Amino acid sequence: MRVLAAMSGGVDSAVAAALAVEAGHDVVGVHMALSRDRDQFRTGSRGCCSIEDAGDARRAADVLGIPYYVWDLSERFEDTVVADFLAEYEAGRTPNPCVRCNEHIKFEALLDKATALGFDAVATGHYAQIVTRESTAPDGGVRAVRELHRSPNDAKDQSYVLAVAGPERLARAMFPLGGFATKDEVRAEAARRGLSVSAKPDSYDICFVADGDTRGFLRDRLGSRPGEVVDVEGQVVGEHDGAYAFTVGQRRGLALGRPAADGKARYVVDVRPATNTIVVGPAELLSVDRIAGEKALWFDDVLPGPAGAGAVAPDADGWFDAEVQVRAHGAAVPARVRAAGSTDLEVALTAGPLRGVAAGQSLVVYRGTRVLGQATVARSWRAR
């Protein structure tokens, strides 16, 4: 196959490209330039897309003996990922930019361009597995179904942020690192192949907020918008410089001028952009056991119907048992889930409430290690 290897300049993508070459594919390396103002060097482990990263990717491609190109996707990145990040915070929601990057850049812009150029698949350094199995089609025939599963490396598993790719794009994706159980194994593989990035630090945090100051980034882009912090009774207990800088569940940085009557800590329990108001309250108000999701996307062969025989068996009311995860590094928890129309889903947590579930977060539905579907949290509440 002709494979386009997305090479960020890190060790994971370099080893993924190496394994694609070793598998006998015709591989071309591409580095995506996503920042309009790229620094010469990264700040430690923060940020990405520096000139240093592009150089590291080029050197890895040279070692592997594959062609290498840099594609400027900075305008697309700014207009989709960054714009969505700003709009969601401005609307009082909590987005995950890595999910949006996978959706709009890696599995839309990059994959679509690769397909247009005649490539059969895109290989990335994500930690996740693709499992192919046979399934019975609606007409009674047998067909192959590609499933997205967790990586055996629990600490690095990225199936949560990949769920937004959906079945069509998953069909043209390759995750060569899917079988690696530890990052040390990947680094050892890179060292064995003579790749200079074998000891390069991982990047973390939001890639386009290289200094880690998300609030400062939002203030620079959205401006100062002073407003009030109120308690659940509506009493003013503080001030803020912009409601967009707060998220449900936040405790730090509130600068409250009046302590709670019981002396207990208070948290952000609501963000009201229409009035530019932050509402704070006790921790117990953060606990929810019902979640509604929007823009739901189900993987092939999951629910009964035209997509296939169905990997789950809903009851008469459409509910089925699964696990849900609402944070990239959070735990999946038992739940009852059902599709609500063609674009929404409903979740009833069955093992106790979760704290601080915010609108805008990505919700991923699992059964064991398999990803069944994904949606964006629209709202959450406590059933009483």
N, C-alpha and C positions, 0 to 999 in steps of 0.2 A: 504493500500500500504506500501511497504518497502521504507522508505525515508532516504536518507543520508543528514544530515544537516551540511552545511559548517559553522563552528564556528570560527570566527576570534579572538574572545576574547572581542568583542565590544557588545554594548547593542542591536544593530539592529539584528545581527545574533542570539543572545541569545533568543530574543523575537520571532524571526521567528521559531527557533527550538521548543520553548514552544508552539506556535500556531499549529505546525505540530503534536505535541504530543496530544494536546487538541482535534484536529480533528480526533483522533483515529488511526493515522498511527503508524506503527512500525518504530521508529526513532533511528538512530545511529548518534552520533556527531563525526565530523572529523575536526581537526585543520590542516591547510596546513602550513607547515614550508617552507617559500619561500626564506629565506635568508641563505647564507652559514655561515655568521658570525653574529649570533643573539646576540644582547645585552641583558643584564639582564633586563633593563627597557627601556621603550620608553622615548624619549625626549619630554616631554609635549604631544602635540597632533601630533607630527611628527612621521613618520615611522610606522612600523607594524612588526609583526612576532617576537616580543621579547619574552623572556622566561616568562615575566610578562603576555603577551597576552595569551600564551598557558595555563598558570595557571588559568587565568580568565575564559577561555573557559572550562577548566576541572571543575572548581567550578560550573559553570552554568549547565554543564551536570549532575553533582552530584545532584543539586537541582531538576532538571527535572527527575532524575532517569533513564537516558539513558546511554548506553555504549558510551565510548569516546576513540578516537584514534588520534594520530598525524601522519600525512603522510608527509614524506620528499619529497617535490617537488622542492627543491632548484635548482637542476641541470637542470630540465626542465625549470624553471623560468629564470635561467641565460642564457640558450641556445636559448630561444625564446623571452621573453619580454625584457630582458636587452640587448641582442644582437641586436634585432630589433631597440631598442631605440638608441643605439650607431650608427648602420649602417645608420639609417634615418638621424640623425643629421650630420653624416659625408658626406651624399649625399646632404646636403643643404635643407633637408625637416624638417617638424615639426611634430613629431609623438605624439600620445596620448597613453601612456603606459597602462592606465586603460582599453582602448579598446582592446589592444593586450592581456592584462591579462585575460579579460573575454573570448576572443577568444581562446587562447592557454592553459590556465590553468583551469579556472572555468568551461568553457563549452566545453572543449576538454579533457585535462588530467584527471580532477576530474570526469567529467560526464562519460567519457568512462570507467574509472576504476570502478565507481559505477555500471554501467551497467554490466560489466564483473562479478561483485560480486553479481549480482542478485537484485540490487535495481531498483525500478520502477521510481524514480525521485530524483532530488537533490533540496533541499530547501536552499535558500540564503536570506540574509537580505537586498536585493536590494529594492529600492523604485520604483516599476513599477507594472503594472497590466496585467494579462492575462485574456482576455475575449474570451469565447467560444461561437460561433454562428453556425447556420446551413447555408450551402452554397450548391448551385446546382453544382454537378459534371459534367464533360464533357459528361458522358453517360446518363445524365438526372436524376441520383439519387441524394440523399441528403447525405451530409457528414458534419462532425463537423470540423470547422476551428478554430484554436487558434490564436488570435490576440494579439500583444504586444501593450499596451497603456501606456500613461504617468500616473504617480502617481498623485493623487489629491494634494499631497504635492509638490507644484511647486518648493520650495526652495531645496528640496532633490531629485527631480525626476532624475532617472538614466536610463531612457529608451534610452537616447543618447548612453551611453556606452554599453548597452545591445543589441543594434540593430545588432551587428556583430554576435550574437548567431545564427540567422537564424531560419527558421521554424522547421527543424529537431531537433535541440537541444532545441528549445522552447517547443517542445512536451514533453520533459522530465524534465522540470524546474518547480519550484514552488516559488512564491514570496509572502509569507504570509503577508508581510507588505503593500501590494498593496492598501489596503483600508484606511490606516492611513493618515489623513490630515496634521498632525503636528508631529514633533519629540517629543514634550512634551507628546503627547499621548503615544508614544512608551516607553518613560522613565517611565511614570506612570504605564504602563502595567508591565514593568520590576520590579518596586518597589512593586507592588501588589503581584507579584509572588515570592518575596524574592530574586531576582537576584541582586547580589552585584555590577554588572556593570551598574546599573540604572543611576548613575551620572557620569560615565566614559566619559572623553572628546572624541569627534570625532577625528579620524585621518584625515589628509589632506595632500596636496601636493603629491609628488611622493614618494611612500612608500619606494623605495630602495635608495632614497636620503634623509636620515633622517635629515640632517642638513639644508635642503632647498637650498643648494648651487649647483644648476644644472650645472652652468658653471664650477665650481671646479670639480665636478664629471666627466664631459666630459674631462676636461684637464688631470685629473689623469688617465683616461682610454685611451685617444687618443693621449696624449702628446702635447707639445707646437709646434705650427705650425704658426710662424709669417707670416703676409701678409699685404696687403694694403687695405685701405678703400678709395674708389673713389666716386666722384659725378657722376651724370648722363652724364656729358660731358667727363668723363674719367680722370678728374684731381684728383691727390692724395690729400686727405684731412685728412688722419690719418693712423694709423696702428692698427693691432689687433694681438692676440696671437693664433688665430685659427678660421677659418670661421665657423666651426661646432658649435660655441657657440652663433651664431646669428640666428634670425628668422625674417621673413618678418613682418613688422609692429613695430619692436622694436625701441625704442627711447633712453632708458637709457643705459649707459655703452659704448657709442660709442667713447668717448674721442677724439672728432674731434679737430684737431689743427687749422683748418681754418673755420671760420663762413661762413654761406651762404651769398650771395651778398645782399639778401633782408632781412637778419637778422632773418628769420623764422626758426623754428625747422626743423630738418631733421630726416628722419626715414630710416630704412633698407627697401629698395624696391626690392632687389635681393641678393641672396646668390649664388656665383659661385664657387662650390668646385673644378672644374677642374683647375682654376687659383688661388684658395685660396683667392678670392677677395670678399669684401663686397661692395655693391653699395648702396649709400644713396641718398635720394631725398626728395622733398616736400610731404606733406600729401596727396595732390590730386592724386598722382601716386599710392596710395594704394587702391583707390576705384575701385571695379570691379563689373560687372553685368553679367558676363558669367563664368561658372565653368564647367570643365570637370572632371568627376570622373572615376576611374578605379576599377577593382575587385568588381564590383557591386553585391550585394546580395539582392534579392527581397523576401519578405515574401509570404507565400502561399496565393493563391487566389487574388493576387494583379493585375497582368497584364493578359490580355486575352491570351489564349493558353492552353497547356496541363495541367498547374497547376490548372486551375479552370475556372469559368465563368468570373472572373475578377472583382475586386472591384473598378477599375478605368476605365474610358472610353476614351482612347486616340483619338485625332482627326486623320484626314487622314494622317498627317505627324508623328504621334506617340506621340505628345505632350499631356500632361494632367496637370491640375491645382493641386498644392499641396503647402506645405511649406517645407523649408529646414533649417537645423541648422548645423553650422560648428564648434561650440564650445560647450563644455560640459555645460557651464553656460551661453551660449548666447541665444538670442531669435530666434525662428523660424520665417522666413520671407517668404512672398508670392513669388511663382515662377512658371514657366512652366518647366516641367521635361519630359524627354523621355529616354527610354532605347536606347543605341547605341550598337548594336550587343548583344552578350550574356554576356559580362563582363564589359561594360562601360555604363555611362550615361551622359547626357548633362543637364545643368541647365541654364535657363534664368531668372534672378531676375526681378520681375515685379513691385516692390514697391520702387525702388531706389537701388543704389549700396551698397555693403558692403565694409568695410575697412579691409585690412590686412589678406586676405584669403591666407593661405600658403599651398603649396604642402605638402602632408603627413597628413593633418588634416582629421578627419573623417567627412563625410557628411551624414546626416541622413534625409530621406524624410518622412514627416508626412502628414496626412490629419486629421486635428483636433487633437485628442489625439492619434490616431493610427499611429504606425510605419509602413510605406510601404516598405522601403528598406534602404540600406546603401551602401556607397562606400568610397574610399579614394580619396581625392582631388589630381588630377594629375597636373592641372594647372588652372589659372584663369586670366581673362583679362577684359578690358573695351571695349565694342562695341561702335564704333563711326560712 
